[in-house]
């Protein structure tokens, strides 16, 4: 799946982790349904870097998806 095939939120082409669905989160590299649920449960995020506060999301995983996500919009 290329990044252009990913479900997106807003006009930026990025997935908004504050408003997206579980299915959109699962489309991100390395994010499964359990981790998507944890991301949703830890909302809202003020900055993309705050995603590491969701259980199971470490810096390495954040680094893999950071160019595909946003908290704006």
C-alpha positions, 0 to 999 in steps of 0.5 A: 500500500502506498501512502497515496492509498492510505485513508486520510483526514482533512486536506493535508493528506495526513491521518489526524490521530485525534479524529480518525477511525480505528481503521485509519490508524490500523492502516499505518505501518506497525499499528494493529487494532489493539494499539489503535484502540490505545491511541484512541483511548489516550486522545486528545494529543496536543502534539504528534510527539505526545503519541508516545504516551499511548501504551505500546507506542514507543519512539521507534514506532512513532518515528515510522509513522510520524510523516503520515500523521497530524494532530491538527485540523 
